[in-house]
Amino acid sequence: MRWFFFASAVIGVLILTSFTQPEFQVLGWGISTVSCLGWVMIAIQDRDIPRALMESMYAIIGVWGFINWLN
């Protein structure tokens, strides 16, 4: 699962930095948010609270970006 979430993070960043159309930006934010939530789950399993909190903040920002681009 770690490699899946790593690959999805890379894909999300590539989409966010390569496309300017809103529909692609929404997709990039969505993929990035899912990736962050996956890393939160992994960090909780590893009992790595600081990393879980950091990824939680990134996920919250990702949700904000997703909603921002929908508006």
NUSE-953576 format. One record per atom (N, C-alpha, C): x, y, z; residue in three letters. Coordinates in Angstrom, 1 decimal. Example, Ala and Ser with C-alpha at 12.3 -4.5 7.8 and 13.67 -1.06 7.14 Angstrom:
# residues 2
      xx      yy      zz  code
    13.2    -5.7     7.8   ALA
    12.3    -4.5     7.8   ALA
    13.2    -3.3     7.8   ALA
    12.8    -2.2     7.1   SER
    13.7    -1.1     7.1   SER
    12.9     0.0     7.9   SER
//
This chain:
# residues 71
      xx      yy      zz  code
     0.8    -1.2     0.0   MET
     0.0     0.0     0.0   MET
     0.9     1.3     0.0   MET
     2.0     1.2     0.6   ARG
     2.9     2.4     0.7   ARG
     3.3     2.8    -0.7   ARG
     3.6     1.9    -1.6   TRP
     4.0     2.2    -2.9   TRP
     2.8     2.8    -3.7   TRP
     1.6     2.3    -3.5   PHE
     0.4     2.8    -4.1   PHE
     0.2     4.3    -3.7   PHE
     0.3     4.6    -2.4   PHE
     0.1     5.9    -1.9   PHE
     1.2     6.9    -2.4   PHE
     2.4     6.3    -2.4   PHE
     3.6     7.1    -3.0   PHE
     3.3     7.5    -4.4   PHE
     2.9     6.5    -5.2   ALA
     2.7     6.7    -6.7   ALA
     1.5     7.7    -6.8   ALA
     0.5     7.6    -6.0   SER
    -0.7     8.5    -6.1   SER
    -0.3     9.9    -5.7   SER
     0.6    10.1    -4.8   ALA
     1.1    11.4    -4.4   ALA
     1.9    12.0    -5.5   ALA
     2.7    11.2    -6.2   VAL
     3.5    11.7    -7.3   VAL
     2.6    12.1    -8.5   VAL
     1.6    11.3    -8.8   ILE
     0.6    11.6    -9.8   ILE
    -0.2    12.9    -9.5   ILE
    -0.6    13.0    -8.2   GLY
    -1.3    14.2    -7.8   GLY
    -0.5    15.5    -8.0   GLY
     0.7    15.4    -7.6   VAL
     1.6    16.6    -7.8   VAL
     1.9    16.9    -9.2   VAL
     2.1    15.9   -10.0   LEU
     2.3    16.1   -11.5   LEU
     1.1    16.8   -12.1   LEU
    -0.1    16.3   -11.7   ILE
    -1.3    16.9   -12.3   ILE
    -1.5    18.4   -11.8   ILE
    -1.2    18.6   -10.5   LEU
    -1.3    20.0   -10.0   LEU
    -0.3    21.0   -10.6   LEU
     0.8    20.5   -11.0   THR
     1.9    21.4   -11.5   THR
     1.9    21.4   -13.0   THR
     1.1    20.6   -13.7   SER
     1.2    20.5   -15.1   SER
     0.0    21.1   -15.9   SER
    -1.2    21.1   -15.2   PHE
    -2.4    21.5   -15.9   PHE
    -3.0    22.8   -15.2   PHE
    -3.6    23.6   -16.0   THR
    -4.2    24.8   -15.5   THR
    -5.7    24.8   -15.6   THR
    -6.3    23.8   -16.3   GLN
    -7.7    23.7   -16.4   GLN
    -8.3    23.2   -15.0   GLN
    -9.4    23.9   -14.6   PRO
   -10.0    23.6   -13.3   PRO
   -10.3    22.1   -13.1   PRO
   -10.8    21.4   -14.1   GLU
   -11.2    20.0   -14.0   GLU
   -10.0    19.1   -13.7   GLU
    -8.8    19.5   -14.2   PHE
    -7.6    18.7   -13.9   PHE
    -7.1    19.1   -12.5   PHE
    -7.2    20.4   -12.1   GLN
    -6.8    20.8   -10.8   GLN
    -7.6    20.1    -9.7   GLN
    -8.9    20.0    -9.9   VAL
    -9.8    19.2    -9.0   VAL
    -9.3    17.8    -8.9   VAL
    -9.0    17.2   -10.0   LEU
    -8.5    15.8   -10.0   LEU
    -7.2    15.7    -9.2   LEU
    -6.3    16.6    -9.4   GLY
    -5.0    16.6    -8.7   GLY
    -5.2    16.7    -7.2   GLY
    -6.1    17.7    -6.8   TRP
    -6.3    17.8    -5.4   TRP
    -7.0    16.6    -4.8   TRP
    -7.9    16.0    -5.5   GLY
    -8.6    14.8    -5.0   GLY
    -7.6    13.6    -4.8   GLY
    -6.7    13.4    -5.8   ILE
    -5.7    12.3    -5.7   ILE
    -4.8    12.6    -4.6   ILE
    -4.3    13.8    -4.5   SER
    -3.4    14.2    -3.4   SER
    -4.1    14.0    -2.0   SER
    -5.3    14.3    -1.9   THR
    -6.0    14.1    -0.6   THR
    -6.1    12.7    -0.2   THR
    -6.5    11.8    -1.2   VAL
    -6.6    10.4    -1.0   VAL
    -5.2     9.8    -0.6   VAL
    -4.2    10.3    -1.2   SER
    -2.9     9.9    -0.9   SER
    -2.5    10.2     0.5   SER
    -2.8    11.5     0.9   CYS
    -2.5    11.9     2.3   CYS
    -3.3    11.1     3.3   CYS
    -4.5    10.8     3.0   LEU
    -5.3    10.0     4.0   LEU
    -4.8     8.6     4.1   LEU
    -4.2     8.0     3.0   GLY
    -3.6     6.7     3.1   GLY
    -2.3     6.8     3.9   GLY
    -1.6     7.9     3.8   TRP
    -0.4     8.0     4.6   TRP
    -0.7     8.2     6.1   TRP
    -1.9     8.8     6.4   VAL
    -2.3     9.0     7.8   VAL
    -2.6     7.6     8.3   VAL
    -3.3     6.7     7.6   MET
    -3.5     5.3     8.0   MET
    -2.3     4.6     8.3   MET
    -1.3     4.7     7.4   ILE
     0.0     4.0     7.6   ILE
     0.7     4.5     8.8   ILE
     0.7     5.8     9.0   ALA
     1.4     6.4    10.2   ALA
     0.7     6.0    11.5   ALA
    -0.6     5.9    11.5   ILE
    -1.3     5.4    12.7   ILE
    -0.9     3.9    13.0   ILE
    -0.8     3.1    11.9   GLN
    -0.4     1.7    12.1   GLN
     1.0     1.6    12.6   GLN
     1.9     2.5    12.2   ASP
     3.3     2.6    12.6   ASP
     3.4     3.2    14.0   ASP
     2.4     3.8    14.5   ARG
     2.4     4.5    15.8   ARG
     3.3     5.8    15.7   ARG
     3.3     6.4    14.5   ASP
     4.1     7.6    14.3   ASP
     3.1     8.8    14.3   ASP
     2.9     9.3    15.5   ILE
     1.9    10.3    15.7   ILE
     2.3    11.6    15.0   ILE
     3.5    12.1    15.1   PRO
     3.9    13.3    14.4   PRO
     3.6    13.3    12.9   PRO
     4.0    12.1    12.3   ARG
     3.8    12.0    10.8   ARG
     2.3    11.9    10.5   ARG
     1.5    11.3    11.4   ALA
     0.0    11.2    11.2   ALA
    -0.6    12.6    11.2   ALA
    -0.1    13.4    12.2   LEU
    -0.6    14.8    12.3   LEU
    -0.2    15.6    11.1   LEU
     1.0    15.5    10.7   MET
     1.5    16.2     9.5   MET
     0.6    15.9     8.3   MET
     0.5    14.6     8.0   GLU
    -0.3    14.2     6.9   GLU
    -1.8    14.6     7.0   GLU
    -2.3    14.6     8.2   SER
    -3.7    15.0     8.4   SER
    -3.8    16.5     8.0   SER
    -2.8    17.3     8.4   MET
    -2.9    18.7     8.0   MET
    -2.8    18.8     6.4   MET
    -2.0    18.1     5.8   TYR
    -1.9    18.1     4.3   TYR
    -3.3    17.6     3.7   TYR
    -3.9    16.6     4.3   ALA
    -5.2    16.2     3.8   ALA
    -6.3    17.3     4.0   ALA
    -6.2    18.0     5.1   ILE
    -7.2    19.1     5.3   ILE
    -7.0    20.2     4.3   ILE
    -5.7    20.5     4.0   ILE
    -5.4    21.5     3.0   ILE
    -5.8    21.0     1.6   ILE
    -5.7    19.7     1.4   GLY
    -6.1    19.1     0.1   GLY
    -7.6    19.2    -0.1   GLY
    -8.4    18.9     1.0   VAL
    -9.8    19.1     0.9   VAL
   -10.2    20.5     0.6   VAL
    -9.5    21.5     1.3   TRP
    -9.7    22.9     1.0   TRP
    -9.4    23.2    -0.5   TRP
    -8.3    22.7    -1.0   GLY
    -8.0    22.9    -2.4   GLY
    -9.0    22.3    -3.3   GLY
    -9.5    21.1    -3.0   PHE
   -10.5    20.5    -3.8   PHE
   -11.8    21.3    -3.8   PHE
   -12.3    21.8    -2.7   ILE
   -13.5    22.6    -2.6   ILE
   -13.2    23.9    -3.3   ILE
   -12.1    24.5    -3.1   ASN
   -11.8    25.8    -3.7   ASN
   -11.9    25.8    -5.2   ASN
   -11.3    24.7    -5.8   TRP
   -11.4    24.6    -7.3   TRP
   -12.8    24.3    -7.8   TRP
   -13.6    23.6    -6.9   LEU
   -15.0    23.3    -7.4   LEU
   -15.8    24.6    -7.4   LEU
   -15.5    25.6    -6.5   ASN
   -16.2    26.9    -6.5   ASN
   -15.6    27.7    -7.6   ASN
//
